[in-house]
């Protein structure tokens, strides 16, 4: 593992992000997603968590995911 970050979704769910070589592994609730693109992994993990507000369109999750990805990628 090349790094680990912790954050929260706009609706307050814990998110754990790990960098493993070129891939990003994101955990949200009991779900995880793996991708070469961090924002894709973030959205995938949140969509897997059926209780997430991402299913209810209560926040701009794609914009949140892109902003968080930009912040983490610049620090990685």
CHARMM internal coordinates of N, CA and C (Angstrom, degrees):
IC EDIT
DIST 1 N 1 CA 1.4514
DIST 1 CA 1 C 1.5257
ANGL 1 N 1 CA 1 C 108.32
DIST 1 C 2 N 1.3132
ANGL 1 CA 1 C 2 N 115.30
DIHE 1 N 1 CA 1 C 2 N 137.10
DIST 2 N 2 CA 1.4591
ANGL 1 C 2 N 2 CA 121.06
DIHE 1 CA 1 C 2 N 2 CA -176.89
DIST 2 CA 2 C 1.5230
ANGL 2 N 2 CA 2 C 114.02
DIHE 1 C 2 N 2 CA 2 C -100.74
DIST 2 C 3 N 1.3137
ANGL 2 CA 2 C 3 N 117.98
DIHE 2 N 2 CA 2 C 3 N -6.09
DIST 3 N 3 CA 1.4534
ANGL 2 C 3 N 3 CA 120.71
DIHE 2 CA 2 C 3 N 3 CA 178.59
DIST 3 CA 3 C 1.5082
ANGL 3 N 3 CA 3 C 110.86
DIHE 2 C 3 N 3 CA 3 C 167.79
DIST 3 C 4 N 1.3320
ANGL 3 CA 3 C 4 N 115.83
DIHE 3 N 3 CA 3 C 4 N 157.98
DIST 4 N 4 CA 1.4600
ANGL 3 C 4 N 4 CA 120.98
DIHE 3 CA 3 C 4 N 4 CA 178.93
DIST 4 CA 4 C 1.5216
ANGL 4 N 4 CA 4 C 108.73
DIHE 3 C 4 N 4 CA 4 C -142.24
DIST 4 C 5 N 1.3304
ANGL 4 CA 4 C 5 N 115.22
DIHE 4 N 4 CA 4 C 5 N 137.22
DIST 5 N 5 CA 1.4501
ANGL 4 C 5 N 5 CA 122.38
DIHE 4 CA 4 C 5 N 5 CA 179.52
DIST 5 CA 5 C 1.5172
ANGL 5 N 5 CA 5 C 108.44
DIHE 4 C 5 N 5 CA 5 C -130.87
DIST 5 C 6 N 1.3319
ANGL 5 CA 5 C 6 N 115.91
DIHE 5 N 5 CA 5 C 6 N 152.49
DIST 6 N 6 CA 1.4574
ANGL 5 C 6 N 6 CA 122.23
DIHE 5 CA 5 C 6 N 6 CA 178.21
DIST 6 CA 6 C 1.5190
ANGL 6 N 6 CA 6 C 108.46
DIHE 5 C 6 N 6 CA 6 C -125.12
DIST 6 C 7 N 1.3206
ANGL 6 CA 6 C 7 N 115.56
DIHE 6 N 6 CA 6 C 7 N 139.75
DIST 7 N 7 CA 1.4541
ANGL 6 C 7 N 7 CA 121.00
DIHE 6 CA 6 C 7 N 7 CA 179.38
DIST 7 CA 7 C 1.5190
ANGL 7 N 7 CA 7 C 108.10
DIHE 6 C 7 N 7 CA 7 C -152.15
DIST 7 C 8 N 1.3226
ANGL 7 CA 7 C 8 N 115.96
DIHE 7 N 7 CA 7 C 8 N -174.34
DIST 8 N 8 CA 1.4639
ANGL 7 C 8 N 8 CA 122.40
DIHE 7 CA 7 C 8 N 8 CA 176.32
DIST 8 CA 8 C 1.5188
ANGL 8 N 8 CA 8 C 109.09
DIHE 7 C 8 N 8 CA 8 C -134.58
DIST 8 C 9 N 1.3285
ANGL 8 CA 8 C 9 N 115.48
DIHE 8 N 8 CA 8 C 9 N 146.98
DIST 9 N 9 CA 1.4571
ANGL 8 C 9 N 9 CA 120.21
DIHE 8 CA 8 C 9 N 9 CA 174.96
DIST 9 CA 9 C 1.5246
ANGL 9 N 9 CA 9 C 108.65
DIHE 8 C 9 N 9 CA 9 C -73.29
DIST 9 C 10 N 1.3243
ANGL 9 CA 9 C 10 N 117.83
DIHE 9 N 9 CA 9 C 10 N 165.58
DIST 10 N 10 CA 1.4709
ANGL 9 C 10 N 10 CA 118.99
DIHE 9 CA 9 C 10 N 10 CA 177.21
DIST 10 CA 10 C 1.5268
ANGL 10 N 10 CA 10 C 113.68
DIHE 9 C 10 N 10 CA 10 C -57.66
DIST 10 C 11 N 1.3444
ANGL 10 CA 10 C 11 N 117.98
DIHE 10 N 10 CA 10 C 11 N -24.35
DIST 11 N 11 CA 1.4657
ANGL 10 C 11 N 11 CA 119.71
DIHE 10 CA 10 C 11 N 11 CA 178.35
DIST 11 CA 11 C 1.5274
ANGL 11 N 11 CA 11 C 112.45
DIHE 10 C 11 N 11 CA 11 C -94.81
DIST 11 C 12 N 1.3509
ANGL 11 CA 11 C 12 N 117.35
DIHE 11 N 11 CA 11 C 12 N 9.44
DIST 12 N 12 CA 1.4576
ANGL 11 C 12 N 12 CA 121.75
DIHE 11 CA 11 C 12 N 12 CA 171.37
DIST 12 CA 12 C 1.5113
ANGL 12 N 12 CA 12 C 117.16
DIHE 11 C 12 N 12 CA 12 C 93.95
DIST 12 C 13 N 1.3094
ANGL 12 CA 12 C 13 N 119.09
DIHE 12 N 12 CA 12 C 13 N 6.89
DIST 13 N 13 CA 1.4631
ANGL 12 C 13 N 13 CA 121.19
DIHE 12 CA 12 C 13 N 13 CA 178.50
DIST 13 CA 13 C 1.5206
ANGL 13 N 13 CA 13 C 110.02
DIHE 12 C 13 N 13 CA 13 C -79.34
DIST 13 C 14 N 1.3327
ANGL 13 CA 13 C 14 N 115.37
DIHE 13 N 13 CA 13 C 14 N 143.02
DIST 14 N 14 CA 1.4654
ANGL 13 C 14 N 14 CA 120.55
DIHE 13 CA 13 C 14 N 14 CA 178.47
DIST 14 CA 14 C 1.5182
ANGL 14 N 14 CA 14 C 110.34
DIHE 13 C 14 N 14 CA 14 C -72.76
DIST 14 C 15 N 1.3191
ANGL 14 CA 14 C 15 N 115.20
DIHE 14 N 14 CA 14 C 15 N 140.30
DIST 15 N 15 CA 1.4614
ANGL 14 C 15 N 15 CA 122.59
DIHE 14 CA 14 C 15 N 15 CA 178.06
DIST 15 CA 15 C 1.5232
ANGL 15 N 15 CA 15 C 107.79
DIHE 14 C 15 N 15 CA 15 C -128.32
DIST 15 C 16 N 1.3276
ANGL 15 CA 15 C 16 N 116.66
DIHE 15 N 15 CA 15 C 16 N 130.40
DIST 16 N 16 CA 1.4573
ANGL 15 C 16 N 16 CA 122.39
DIHE 15 CA 15 C 16 N 16 CA 175.21
DIST 16 CA 16 C 1.5293
ANGL 16 N 16 CA 16 C 107.10
DIHE 15 C 16 N 16 CA 16 C -116.19
DIST 16 C 17 N 1.3178
ANGL 16 CA 16 C 17 N 115.63
DIHE 16 N 16 CA 16 C 17 N 128.16
DIST 17 N 17 CA 1.4615
ANGL 16 C 17 N 17 CA 122.53
DIHE 16 CA 16 C 17 N 17 CA -176.24
DIST 17 CA 17 C 1.5142
ANGL 17 N 17 CA 17 C 108.55
DIHE 16 C 17 N 17 CA 17 C -120.23
DIST 17 C 18 N 1.3234
ANGL 17 CA 17 C 18 N 116.04
DIHE 17 N 17 CA 17 C 18 N 127.97
DIST 18 N 18 CA 1.4589
ANGL 17 C 18 N 18 CA 120.85
DIHE 17 CA 17 C 18 N 18 CA 178.53
DIST 18 CA 18 C 1.5198
ANGL 18 N 18 CA 18 C 109.43
DIHE 17 C 18 N 18 CA 18 C -125.70
DIST 18 C 19 N 1.3191
ANGL 18 CA 18 C 19 N 115.02
DIHE 18 N 18 CA 18 C 19 N 139.56
DIST 19 N 19 CA 1.4649
ANGL 18 C 19 N 19 CA 121.53
DIHE 18 CA 18 C 19 N 19 CA 173.98
DIST 19 CA 19 C 1.5124
ANGL 19 N 19 CA 19 C 107.27
DIHE 18 C 19 N 19 CA 19 C -100.91
DIST 19 C 20 N 1.3267
ANGL 19 CA 19 C 20 N 116.36
DIHE 19 N 19 CA 19 C 20 N 125.44
DIST 20 N 20 CA 1.4673
ANGL 19 C 20 N 20 CA 122.40
DIHE 19 CA 19 C 20 N 20 CA 179.99
DIST 20 CA 20 C 1.5213
ANGL 20 N 20 CA 20 C 107.80
DIHE 19 C 20 N 20 CA 20 C -128.78
DIST 20 C 21 N 1.3185
ANGL 20 CA 20 C 21 N 115.12
DIHE 20 N 20 CA 20 C 21 N 93.22
DIST 21 N 21 CA 1.4626
ANGL 20 C 21 N 21 CA 118.99
DIHE 20 CA 20 C 21 N 21 CA -175.20
DIST 21 CA 21 C 1.5130
ANGL 21 N 21 CA 21 C 109.70
DIHE 20 C 21 N 21 CA 21 C 65.87
DIST 21 C 22 N 1.3188
ANGL 21 CA 21 C 22 N 116.43
DIHE 21 N 21 CA 21 C 22 N -121.95
DIST 22 N 22 CA 1.4661
ANGL 21 C 22 N 22 CA 120.87
DIHE 21 CA 21 C 22 N 22 CA 179.24
DIST 22 CA 22 C 1.5201
ANGL 22 N 22 CA 22 C 112.79
DIHE 21 C 22 N 22 CA 22 C -89.63
DIST 22 C 23 N 1.3323
ANGL 22 CA 22 C 23 N 117.43
DIHE 22 N 22 CA 22 C 23 N -6.73
DIST 23 N 23 CA 1.4571
ANGL 22 C 23 N 23 CA 120.68
DIHE 22 CA 22 C 23 N 23 CA -174.20
DIST 23 CA 23 C 1.5290
ANGL 23 N 23 CA 23 C 112.33
DIHE 22 C 23 N 23 CA 23 C -104.30
DIST 23 C 24 N 1.3220
ANGL 23 CA 23 C 24 N 114.57
DIHE 23 N 23 CA 23 C 24 N 153.80
DIST 24 N 24 CA 1.4522
ANGL 23 C 24 N 24 CA 123.34
DIHE 23 CA 23 C 24 N 24 CA 176.31
DIST 24 CA 24 C 1.5209
ANGL 24 N 24 CA 24 C 108.61
DIHE 23 C 24 N 24 CA 24 C -111.55
DIST 24 C 25 N 1.3164
ANGL 24 CA 24 C 25 N 117.09
DIHE 24 N 24 CA 24 C 25 N 131.73
DIST 25 N 25 CA 1.4532
ANGL 24 C 25 N 25 CA 123.16
DIHE 24 CA 24 C 25 N 25 CA 175.05
DIST 25 CA 25 C 1.5200
ANGL 25 N 25 CA 25 C 107.26
DIHE 24 C 25 N 25 CA 25 C -114.76
DIST 25 C 26 N 1.3277
ANGL 25 CA 25 C 26 N 116.36
DIHE 25 N 25 CA 25 C 26 N 123.94
DIST 26 N 26 CA 1.4658
ANGL 25 C 26 N 26 CA 121.54
DIHE 25 CA 25 C 26 N 26 CA -177.44
DIST 26 CA 26 C 1.5235
ANGL 26 N 26 CA 26 C 108.92
DIHE 25 C 26 N 26 CA 26 C -122.44
DIST 26 C 27 N 1.3335
ANGL 26 CA 26 C 27 N 115.32
DIHE 26 N 26 CA 26 C 27 N 130.82
DIST 27 N 27 CA 1.4567
ANGL 26 C 27 N 27 CA 123.00
DIHE 26 CA 26 C 27 N 27 CA 175.57
DIST 27 CA 27 C 1.5255
ANGL 27 N 27 CA 27 C 109.01
DIHE 26 C 27 N 27 CA 27 C -110.39
DIST 27 C 28 N 1.3327
ANGL 27 CA 27 C 28 N 116.23
DIHE 27 N 27 CA 27 C 28 N 133.95
DIST 28 N 28 CA 1.4640
ANGL 27 C 28 N 28 CA 121.61
DIHE 27 CA 27 C 28 N 28 CA 174.89
DIST 28 CA 28 C 1.5215
ANGL 28 N 28 CA 28 C 106.42
DIHE 27 C 28 N 28 CA 28 C -143.98
DIST 28 C 29 N 1.3199
ANGL 28 CA 28 C 29 N 116.61
DIHE 28 N 28 CA 28 C 29 N 117.79
DIST 29 N 29 CA 1.4593
ANGL 28 C 29 N 29 CA 119.02
DIHE 28 CA 28 C 29 N 29 CA -173.25
DIST 29 CA 29 C 1.5209
ANGL 29 N 29 CA 29 C 108.24
DIHE 28 C 29 N 29 CA 29 C 63.24
DIST 29 C 30 N 1.2927
ANGL 29 CA 29 C 30 N 117.47
DIHE 29 N 29 CA 29 C 30 N -134.81
DIST 30 N 30 CA 1.4532
ANGL 29 C 30 N 30 CA 121.66
DIHE 29 CA 29 C 30 N 30 CA 178.31
DIST 30 CA 30 C 1.5156
ANGL 30 N 30 CA 30 C 113.51
DIHE 29 C 30 N 30 CA 30 C -93.54
DIST 30 C 31 N 1.3178
ANGL 30 CA 30 C 31 N 117.66
DIHE 30 N 30 CA 30 C 31 N 10.77
DIST 31 N 31 CA 1.4631
ANGL 30 C 31 N 31 CA 121.99
DIHE 30 CA 30 C 31 N 31 CA -174.86
DIST 31 CA 31 C 1.5152
ANGL 31 N 31 CA 31 C 111.31
DIHE 30 C 31 N 31 CA 31 C -112.78
DIST 31 C 32 N 1.3215
ANGL 31 CA 31 C 32 N 115.27
DIHE 31 N 31 CA 31 C 32 N 154.85
DIST 32 N 32 CA 1.4595
ANGL 31 C 32 N 32 CA 119.59
DIHE 31 CA 31 C 32 N 32 CA 175.27
DIST 32 CA 32 C 1.5215
ANGL 32 N 32 CA 32 C 109.43
DIHE 31 C 32 N 32 CA 32 C -139.75
DIST 32 C 33 N 1.3197
ANGL 32 CA 32 C 33 N 115.20
DIHE 32 N 32 CA 32 C 33 N 160.73
DIST 33 N 33 CA 1.4639
ANGL 32 C 33 N 33 CA 121.97
DIHE 32 CA 32 C 33 N 33 CA 176.37
DIST 33 CA 33 C 1.5168
ANGL 33 N 33 CA 33 C 107.96
DIHE 32 C 33 N 33 CA 33 C -143.86
DIST 33 C 34 N 1.3074
ANGL 33 CA 33 C 34 N 115.43
DIHE 33 N 33 CA 33 C 34 N 147.56
DIST 34 N 34 CA 1.4561
ANGL 33 C 34 N 34 CA 123.17
DIHE 33 CA 33 C 34 N 34 CA -178.93
DIST 34 CA 34 C 1.5235
ANGL 34 N 34 CA 34 C 108.37
DIHE 33 C 34 N 34 CA 34 C -125.32
DIST 34 C 35 N 1.3316
ANGL 34 CA 34 C 35 N 116.83
DIHE 34 N 34 CA 34 C 35 N 132.12
DIST 35 N 35 CA 1.4595
ANGL 34 C 35 N 35 CA 120.75
DIHE 34 CA 34 C 35 N 35 CA 179.83
DIST 35 CA 35 C 1.5185
ANGL 35 N 35 CA 35 C 110.13
DIHE 34 C 35 N 35 CA 35 C -158.58
DIST 35 C 36 N 1.3214
ANGL 35 CA 35 C 36 N 115.61
DIHE 35 N 35 CA 35 C 36 N 158.25
DIST 36 N 36 CA 1.4639
ANGL 35 C 36 N 36 CA 120.55
DIHE 35 CA 35 C 36 N 36 CA 171.37
DIST 36 CA 36 C 1.5212
ANGL 36 N 36 CA 36 C 111.00
DIHE 35 C 36 N 36 CA 36 C -73.59
DIST 36 C 37 N 1.3407
ANGL 36 CA 36 C 37 N 117.22
DIHE 36 N 36 CA 36 C 37 N -18.73
DIST 37 N 37 CA 1.4634
ANGL 36 C 37 N 37 CA 123.12
DIHE 36 CA 36 C 37 N 37 CA 179.96
DIST 37 CA 37 C 1.5206
ANGL 37 N 37 CA 37 C 109.56
DIHE 36 C 37 N 37 CA 37 C -109.77
DIST 37 C 38 N 1.3159
ANGL 37 CA 37 C 38 N 116.59
DIHE 37 N 37 CA 37 C 38 N 122.88
DIST 38 N 38 CA 1.4581
ANGL 37 C 38 N 38 CA 120.80
DIHE 37 CA 37 C 38 N 38 CA -175.52
DIST 38 CA 38 C 1.5224
ANGL 38 N 38 CA 38 C 111.98
DIHE 37 C 38 N 38 CA 38 C -62.77
DIST 38 C 39 N 1.3204
ANGL 38 CA 38 C 39 N 118.95
DIHE 38 N 38 CA 38 C 39 N -43.59
DIST 39 N 39 CA 1.4618
ANGL 38 C 39 N 39 CA 119.28
DIHE 38 CA 38 C 39 N 39 CA -178.93
DIST 39 CA 39 C 1.5273
ANGL 39 N 39 CA 39 C 111.50
DIHE 38 C 39 N 39 CA 39 C -63.12
DIST 39 C 40 N 1.3299
ANGL 39 CA 39 C 40 N 117.94
DIHE 39 N 39 CA 39 C 40 N -34.48
DIST 40 N 40 CA 1.4653
ANGL 39 C 40 N 40 CA 121.87
DIHE 39 CA 39 C 40 N 40 CA 177.11
DIST 40 CA 40 C 1.5247
ANGL 40 N 40 CA 40 C 109.90
DIHE 39 C 40 N 40 CA 40 C -66.66
DIST 40 C 41 N 1.3257
ANGL 40 CA 40 C 41 N 117.57
DIHE 40 N 40 CA 40 C 41 N -42.83
DIST 41 N 41 CA 1.4616
ANGL 40 C 41 N 41 CA 121.16
DIHE 40 CA 40 C 41 N 41 CA 178.04
DIST 41 CA 41 C 1.5276
ANGL 41 N 41 CA 41 C 111.10
DIHE 40 C 41 N 41 CA 41 C -64.64
DIST 41 C 42 N 1.3231
ANGL 41 CA 41 C 42 N 117.66
DIHE 41 N 41 CA 41 C 42 N -40.27
DIST 42 N 42 CA 1.4664
ANGL 41 C 42 N 42 CA 121.14
DIHE 41 CA 41 C 42 N 42 CA 177.69
DIST 42 CA 42 C 1.5241
ANGL 42 N 42 CA 42 C 110.64
DIHE 41 C 42 N 42 CA 42 C -59.58
DIST 42 C 43 N 1.3190
ANGL 42 CA 42 C 43 N 116.88
DIHE 42 N 42 CA 42 C 43 N -50.16
DIST 43 N 43 CA 1.4576
ANGL 42 C 43 N 43 CA 120.26
DIHE 42 CA 42 C 43 N 43 CA -178.63
DIST 43 CA 43 C 1.5273
ANGL 43 N 43 CA 43 C 111.19
DIHE 42 C 43 N 43 CA 43 C -65.90
DIST 43 C 44 N 1.3251
ANGL 43 CA 43 C 44 N 117.52
DIHE 43 N 43 CA 43 C 44 N -38.40
DIST 44 N 44 CA 1.4576
ANGL 43 C 44 N 44 CA 120.72
DIHE 43 CA 43 C 44 N 44 CA 179.40
DIST 44 CA 44 C 1.5192
ANGL 44 N 44 CA 44 C 112.43
DIHE 43 C 44 N 44 CA 44 C -62.60
DIST 44 C 45 N 1.3198
ANGL 44 CA 44 C 45 N 116.94
DIHE 44 N 44 CA 44 C 45 N -43.43
DIST 45 N 45 CA 1.4651
ANGL 44 C 45 N 45 CA 120.41
DIHE 44 CA 44 C 45 N 45 CA 179.71
DIST 45 CA 45 C 1.5284
ANGL 45 N 45 CA 45 C 110.79
DIHE 44 C 45 N 45 CA 45 C -66.52
DIST 45 C 46 N 1.3220
ANGL 45 CA 45 C 46 N 117.13
DIHE 45 N 45 CA 45 C 46 N -39.72
DIST 46 N 46 CA 1.4645
ANGL 45 C 46 N 46 CA 119.73
DIHE 45 CA 45 C 46 N 46 CA 179.59
DIST 46 CA 46 C 1.5218
ANGL 46 N 46 CA 46 C 111.34
DIHE 45 C 46 N 46 CA 46 C -69.15
DIST 46 C 47 N 1.3175
ANGL 46 CA 46 C 47 N 117.52
DIHE 46 N 46 CA 46 C 47 N -38.70
DIST 47 N 47 CA 1.4710
ANGL 46 C 47 N 47 CA 119.81
DIHE 46 CA 46 C 47 N 47 CA 179.47
DIST 47 CA 47 C 1.5185
ANGL 47 N 47 CA 47 C 111.24
DIHE 46 C 47 N 47 CA 47 C -66.61
DIST 47 C 48 N 1.3238
ANGL 47 CA 47 C 48 N 117.11
DIHE 47 N 47 CA 47 C 48 N -31.86
DIST 48 N 48 CA 1.4594
ANGL 47 C 48 N 48 CA 120.51
DIHE 47 CA 47 C 48 N 48 CA 178.14
DIST 48 CA 48 C 1.5111
ANGL 48 N 48 CA 48 C 112.60
DIHE 47 C 48 N 48 CA 48 C -66.99
DIST 48 C 49 N 1.3320
ANGL 48 CA 48 C 49 N 116.47
DIHE 48 N 48 CA 48 C 49 N -28.55
DIST 49 N 49 CA 1.4586
ANGL 48 C 49 N 49 CA 122.00
DIHE 48 CA 48 C 49 N 49 CA 179.90
DIST 49 CA 49 C 1.5253
ANGL 49 N 49 CA 49 C 108.08
DIHE 48 C 49 N 49 CA 49 C -84.22
DIST 49 C 50 N 1.3328
ANGL 49 CA 49 C 50 N 117.32
DIHE 49 N 49 CA 49 C 50 N 95.27
DIST 50 N 50 CA 1.4641
ANGL 49 C 50 N 50 CA 122.10
DIHE 49 CA 49 C 50 N 50 CA -171.32
DIST 50 CA 50 C 1.5281
ANGL 50 N 50 CA 50 C 113.86
DIHE 49 C 50 N 50 CA 50 C -62.04
DIST 50 C 51 N 1.3245
ANGL 50 CA 50 C 51 N 118.36
DIHE 50 N 50 CA 50 C 51 N -18.84
DIST 51 N 51 CA 1.4555
ANGL 50 C 51 N 51 CA 120.33
DIHE 50 CA 50 C 51 N 51 CA 178.01
DIST 51 CA 51 C 1.5144
ANGL 51 N 51 CA 51 C 113.06
DIHE 50 C 51 N 51 CA 51 C -83.59
DIST 51 C 52 N 1.3046
ANGL 51 CA 51 C 52 N 116.75
DIHE 51 N 51 CA 51 C 52 N -3.95
DIST 52 N 52 CA 1.4575
ANGL 51 C 52 N 52 CA 121.53
DIHE 51 CA 51 C 52 N 52 CA -176.10
DIST 52 CA 52 C 1.5170
ANGL 52 N 52 CA 52 C 111.81
DIHE 51 C 52 N 52 CA 52 C -69.02
DIST 52 C 53 N 1.3110
ANGL 52 CA 52 C 53 N 115.79
DIHE 52 N 52 CA 52 C 53 N 144.98
DIST 53 N 53 CA 1.4660
ANGL 52 C 53 N 53 CA 121.00
DIHE 52 CA 52 C 53 N 53 CA 175.65
DIST 53 CA 53 C 1.5175
ANGL 53 N 53 CA 53 C 110.89
DIHE 52 C 53 N 53 CA 53 C -66.62
DIST 53 C 54 N 1.3289
ANGL 53 CA 53 C 54 N 118.70
DIHE 53 N 53 CA 53 C 54 N -12.11
DIST 54 N 54 CA 1.4644
ANGL 53 C 54 N 54 CA 120.97
DIHE 53 CA 53 C 54 N 54 CA 177.22
DIST 54 CA 54 C 1.5266
ANGL 54 N 54 CA 54 C 110.38
DIHE 53 C 54 N 54 CA 54 C -59.21
DIST 54 C 55 N 1.3249
ANGL 54 CA 54 C 55 N 116.76
DIHE 54 N 54 CA 54 C 55 N -23.43
DIST 55 N 55 CA 1.4628
ANGL 54 C 55 N 55 CA 120.74
DIHE 54 CA 54 C 55 N 55 CA 178.18
DIST 55 CA 55 C 1.5227
ANGL 55 N 55 CA 55 C 111.87
DIHE 54 C 55 N 55 CA 55 C -82.89
DIST 55 C 56 N 1.3260
ANGL 55 CA 55 C 56 N 117.41
DIHE 55 N 55 CA 55 C 56 N -11.51
DIST 56 N 56 CA 1.4598
ANGL 55 C 56 N 56 CA 120.71
DIHE 55 CA 55 C 56 N 56 CA -175.38
DIST 56 CA 56 C 1.5209
ANGL 56 N 56 CA 56 C 112.87
DIHE 55 C 56 N 56 CA 56 C -109.81
DIST 56 C 57 N 1.3166
ANGL 56 CA 56 C 57 N 118.36
DIHE 56 N 56 CA 56 C 57 N 5.13
DIST 57 N 57 CA 1.4707
ANGL 56 C 57 N 57 CA 123.01
DIHE 56 CA 56 C 57 N 57 CA 177.91
DIST 57 CA 57 C 1.5200
ANGL 57 N 57 CA 57 C 112.99
DIHE 56 C 57 N 57 CA 57 C 55.19
DIST 57 C 58 N 1.3423
ANGL 57 CA 57 C 58 N 117.44
DIHE 57 N 57 CA 57 C 58 N 37.62
DIST 58 N 58 CA 1.4603
ANGL 57 C 58 N 58 CA 120.84
DIHE 57 CA 57 C 58 N 58 CA -179.42
DIST 58 CA 58 C 1.5213
ANGL 58 N 58 CA 58 C 112.81
DIHE 57 C 58 N 58 CA 58 C -86.16
DIST 58 C 59 N 1.2977
ANGL 58 CA 58 C 59 N 118.16
DIHE 58 N 58 CA 58 C 59 N -13.71
DIST 59 N 59 CA 1.4634
ANGL 58 C 59 N 59 CA 121.48
DIHE 58 CA 58 C 59 N 59 CA -179.48
DIST 59 CA 59 C 1.5213
ANGL 59 N 59 CA 59 C 108.25
DIHE 58 C 59 N 59 CA 59 C -145.96
DIST 59 C 60 N 1.2989
ANGL 59 CA 59 C 60 N 115.63
DIHE 59 N 59 CA 59 C 60 N 164.66
DIST 60 N 60 CA 1.4606
ANGL 59 C 60 N 60 CA 120.57
DIHE 59 CA 59 C 60 N 60 CA 177.47
DIST 60 CA 60 C 1.5209
ANGL 60 N 60 CA 60 C 108.17
DIHE 59 C 60 N 60 CA 60 C -86.17
DIST 60 C 61 N 1.3234
ANGL 60 CA 60 C 61 N 116.44
DIHE 60 N 60 CA 60 C 61 N 79.07
DIST 61 N 61 CA 1.4586
ANGL 60 C 61 N 61 CA 121.46
DIHE 60 CA 60 C 61 N 61 CA -175.70
DIST 61 CA 61 C 1.5267
ANGL 61 N 61 CA 61 C 113.73
DIHE 60 C 61 N 61 CA 61 C -64.25
DIST 61 C 62 N 1.3401
ANGL 61 CA 61 C 62 N 119.53
DIHE 61 N 61 CA 61 C 62 N -38.73
DIST 62 N 62 CA 1.4629
ANGL 61 C 62 N 62 CA 117.63
DIHE 61 CA 61 C 62 N 62 CA 177.03
DIST 62 CA 62 C 1.5336
ANGL 62 N 62 CA 62 C 112.51
DIHE 61 C 62 N 62 CA 62 C -60.47
DIST 62 C 63 N 1.3250
ANGL 62 CA 62 C 63 N 117.34
DIHE 62 N 62 CA 62 C 63 N -40.07
DIST 63 N 63 CA 1.4677
ANGL 62 C 63 N 63 CA 120.12
DIHE 62 CA 62 C 63 N 63 CA 178.49
DIST 63 CA 63 C 1.5280
ANGL 63 N 63 CA 63 C 110.26
DIHE 62 C 63 N 63 CA 63 C -67.51
DIST 63 C 64 N 1.3365
ANGL 63 CA 63 C 64 N 117.43
DIHE 63 N 63 CA 63 C 64 N -40.35
DIST 64 N 64 CA 1.4604
ANGL 63 C 64 N 64 CA 121.13
DIHE 63 CA 63 C 64 N 64 CA 177.25
DIST 64 CA 64 C 1.5210
ANGL 64 N 64 CA 64 C 110.26
DIHE 63 C 64 N 64 CA 64 C -61.59
DIST 64 C 65 N 1.3431
ANGL 64 CA 64 C 65 N 116.84
DIHE 64 N 64 CA 64 C 65 N -46.25
DIST 65 N 65 CA 1.4663
ANGL 64 C 65 N 65 CA 121.38
DIHE 64 CA 64 C 65 N 65 CA -178.95
DIST 65 CA 65 C 1.5287
ANGL 65 N 65 CA 65 C 110.82
DIHE 64 C 65 N 65 CA 65 C -62.20
DIST 65 C 66 N 1.3232
ANGL 65 CA 65 C 66 N 117.69
DIHE 65 N 65 CA 65 C 66 N -42.70
DIST 66 N 66 CA 1.4685
ANGL 65 C 66 N 66 CA 121.05
DIHE 65 CA 65 C 66 N 66 CA -179.04
DIST 66 CA 66 C 1.5324
ANGL 66 N 66 CA 66 C 110.24
DIHE 65 C 66 N 66 CA 66 C -66.25
DIST 66 C 67 N 1.3219
ANGL 66 CA 66 C 67 N 117.69
DIHE 66 N 66 CA 66 C 67 N -42.28
DIST 67 N 67 CA 1.4715
ANGL 66 C 67 N 67 CA 120.89
DIHE 66 CA 66 C 67 N 67 CA 179.92
DIST 67 CA 67 C 1.5257
ANGL 67 N 67 CA 67 C 110.56
DIHE 66 C 67 N 67 CA 67 C -65.24
DIST 67 C 68 N 1.3276
ANGL 67 CA 67 C 68 N 118.20
DIHE 67 N 67 CA 67 C 68 N -43.16
DIST 68 N 68 CA 1.4617
ANGL 67 C 68 N 68 CA 121.09
DIHE 67 CA 67 C 68 N 68 CA 178.35
DIST 68 CA 68 C 1.5234
ANGL 68 N 68 CA 68 C 110.78
DIHE 67 C 68 N 68 CA 68 C -65.62
DIST 68 C 69 N 1.3343
ANGL 68 CA 68 C 69 N 116.19
DIHE 68 N 68 CA 68 C 69 N -42.11
DIST 69 N 69 CA 1.4687
ANGL 68 C 69 N 69 CA 120.12
DIHE 68 CA 68 C 69 N 69 CA 178.23
DIST 69 CA 69 C 1.5194
ANGL 69 N 69 CA 69 C 110.91
DIHE 68 C 69 N 69 CA 69 C -60.28
DIST 69 C 70 N 1.3261
ANGL 69 CA 69 C 70 N 117.29
DIHE 69 N 69 CA 69 C 70 N -44.26
DIST 70 N 70 CA 1.4619
ANGL 69 C 70 N 70 CA 121.31
DIHE 69 CA 69 C 70 N 70 CA 179.04
DIST 70 CA 70 C 1.5300
ANGL 70 N 70 CA 70 C 110.40
DIHE 69 C 70 N 70 CA 70 C -59.72
DIST 70 C 71 N 1.3146
ANGL 70 CA 70 C 71 N 116.48
DIHE 70 N 70 CA 70 C 71 N -44.46
DIST 71 N 71 CA 1.4779
ANGL 70 C 71 N 71 CA 121.29
DIHE 70 CA 70 C 71 N 71 CA -178.83
DIST 71 CA 71 C 1.5259
ANGL 71 N 71 CA 71 C 111.08
DIHE 70 C 71 N 71 CA 71 C -63.55
DIST 71 C 72 N 1.3264
ANGL 71 CA 71 C 72 N 117.02
DIHE 71 N 71 CA 71 C 72 N -46.30
DIST 72 N 72 CA 1.4686
ANGL 71 C 72 N 72 CA 120.46
DIHE 71 CA 71 C 72 N 72 CA -177.81
DIST 72 CA 72 C 1.5243
ANGL 72 N 72 CA 72 C 111.39
DIHE 71 C 72 N 72 CA 72 C -71.00
DIST 72 C 73 N 1.3269
ANGL 72 CA 72 C 73 N 117.03
DIHE 72 N 72 CA 72 C 73 N -42.50
DIST 73 N 73 CA 1.4587
ANGL 72 C 73 N 73 CA 120.30
DIHE 72 CA 72 C 73 N 73 CA -179.55
DIST 73 CA 73 C 1.5216
ANGL 73 N 73 CA 73 C 111.96
DIHE 72 C 73 N 73 CA 73 C -63.03
DIST 73 C 74 N 1.3185
ANGL 73 CA 73 C 74 N 117.27
DIHE 73 N 73 CA 73 C 74 N -33.18
DIST 74 N 74 CA 1.4656
ANGL 73 C 74 N 74 CA 118.79
DIHE 73 CA 73 C 74 N 74 CA 178.62
DIST 74 CA 74 C 1.5280
ANGL 74 N 74 CA 74 C 111.66
DIHE 73 C 74 N 74 CA 74 C -73.12
DIST 74 C 75 N 1.3450
ANGL 74 CA 74 C 75 N 116.55
DIHE 74 N 74 CA 74 C 75 N -23.55
DIST 75 N 75 CA 1.4611
ANGL 74 C 75 N 75 CA 121.08
DIHE 74 CA 74 C 75 N 75 CA 179.11
DIST 75 CA 75 C 1.5283
ANGL 75 N 75 CA 75 C 112.28
DIHE 74 C 75 N 75 CA 75 C -90.27
DIST 75 C 76 N 1.3405
ANGL 75 CA 75 C 76 N 116.37
DIHE 75 N 75 CA 75 C 76 N -18.82
DIST 76 N 76 CA 1.4760
ANGL 75 C 76 N 76 CA 120.66
DIHE 75 CA 75 C 76 N 76 CA -175.21
DIST 76 CA 76 C 1.5013
ANGL 76 N 76 CA 76 C 112.69
DIHE 75 C 76 N 76 CA 76 C -74.51
END
COOR INIT
IC SEED 1 N 1 CA 1 C
IC BUILD
